[in-house]
Amino acid sequence: MSLKEFKFSFEEYADDKNTDQQDLELLNKARGVTKEAYAPYSKFFVGAAALLSNKKIITATNQENASFPAGICAERVLLSAVASQYPNTSINAIAISYNNKNGSSNHPVSPCGICRQSLIEFEKRFNQPIKIILAGQTGKIIIIKTAADLLPLSFNGNDLL
């Protein structure tokens, strides 16, 4: 038996003040688009914004359904929109924010497991890391260099061989 360890580092900012201007612009797009989310059941409105390698910014929101498994997270809506509208374009960065109508929206939240897997697949598709920017409407901001850091030992295409 051998003991293995996984570590990763990330940037953390107390607020918007010292955040890179381009990252903050993308984050503000994600924060703003939360108002377009369809979340009548959870009241947890999520917005995501992607900066593409062609410099375009695409936004998306979560879409709930009374049959909860039929809903889709903002991150996967965003990846689907990018893949459909810009099929040969990689993503440089994604900002994710939320507005929780049942509580506070002042700290970062991280993508769920299926979104993490989807983000990693998109990275592998283009062989390019996607920077992840996480924040609420206010407060702390976390920046992660690559989506792959969010899901160590992820399932991938090599596992199908």
WOSULLIN-V346464 format. One line per field, one symbol per residue. ss: DSSP state (~ for helix, > for strand, _ for the rest). psi: psi as a letter, one per 40 degrees, with the letter a starting at -180 (. if undefined). A space follows every 50 residues. Layout:
BEGIN
ss = ???
psi = ???
END
This chain:
BEGIN
ss = __________>>>_______~~~~~~~~~~~~~~~~_>_____>>>>>>> >>____>>>>>_>____~~~_>_~~~~~~~~~~~~_____>>>>>>>>>> ____________~~~~~~~~~~~~~~____>>>>>_____>>>>__~~~~ ______~~~~_
psi = hihiihiiiiihidaedeihddddddddddddedeeigfeddfghhiihh hideeihhiiiihiidgdeeihiddddddddddddgdfhihdihhhiihh eeaiffiiiiiidddddddddddddefhihhhhhiadiaihhhhdiddde gifihiddee.
END
